[in-house]
Amino acid sequence: MSSEAIVIVGRKKPWNYVTACITVFNSGNKTLIIRGRGENISRAVDVANLLRRNIAGMQIIEVRILEESEEGTSRIIPVIEIVVENPHLKEAKQ
């Protein structure tokens, strides 16, 4: 199994990240992690929902809620990782 690809969600519009996810799936990955930090958590959830609604068979496999500490400070930032899978694709062999 190849390592899972990660799409890090930032401040762009959700459809930009949906396009990035589709590109990852078209490159042969069956699973993908959509990752959002802090204020971008809701945008990461939007991306996962847009994928699920617009691609037949797309499944949300797991949702991970984590914390990261910011470098140089004692500030803790919430993180969400949403693992999605397109079961119609076969994993690319390395």
N, C-alpha and C positions, 0 to 999 in steps of 0.2 A: 504494500500500500504506500502510495506517495504521501508526503507530508501535506497537511491541509493548507489551502491557500487562505489568505486573510485579506479582507477589504476593510480598511480603516475609514470610518465615516467621519467627515469633518463638517465644514460649514457650507459646502455646496448644496445644490438642490438634490433631493432624494433620487430623482431619475438619473442623475450622473452616476450615482453609486449602483443603481440597478443595471445600468449599461456596463459598468466595470464587473459586476457579478456575472452577467451573461457572457462577457468576454472570458472570464475565468472558466466558466462551464464549457464554452466552445473550445477552450484549449485542452480539454480532456479531463479536468478535475470533476469528480462526482460530488465531493463535499466542499463546503466553503464556510469560513467563519466571518461573520459581519460583526465588527468591533466598534463600539462607541464609548467615548469617555466624557464624563461630566455633562455639560449642556447638550452634547451630541447624542446622548442615549435615546432620546425620543426620535431623532432622525434615523438612527440605526433600526429602531423598531418599525418605523415607516418603510424603510427599505425592505426589511424582511417581509412585511405584509404586502407590499407591492409585488415582490417576487412571487409570493405564495398565490396571490390573486391572478397574476397574469401569465404564469407558466404552469401548464397542466402537469400535475404530479409532484410539484415542488412540496417538500415537507420540511417543517422545522423539527429537527431532531433533539436539540438540547438548548437550553438557555442557561448561561452561567452569569452570576452576579459576583463581581470581584471588587477589590479595592487596590489602589496603587498609591504609594506615597510620592509626592513631588520632590524632585531632587533639590537638596539644599534647604528644604523647609520641612516642617512637621505636618503639613497639610495632606489630607487624605482625599483622593479623588475616586468617585465610584466609576466602575467600568461594567459594561454589559458585553457579552459575547454570545451571539446567536449562531448556532450551527445549523446550516441548511443543507439539504441533499436533493439532488435531482436523480431519482431512481431510474430514469430512462437512459441515463448515460452509463457507459461502462468505464471503469477506472483505466486510465492510460498506463501502459506498461513502461517501466523505466529501463 
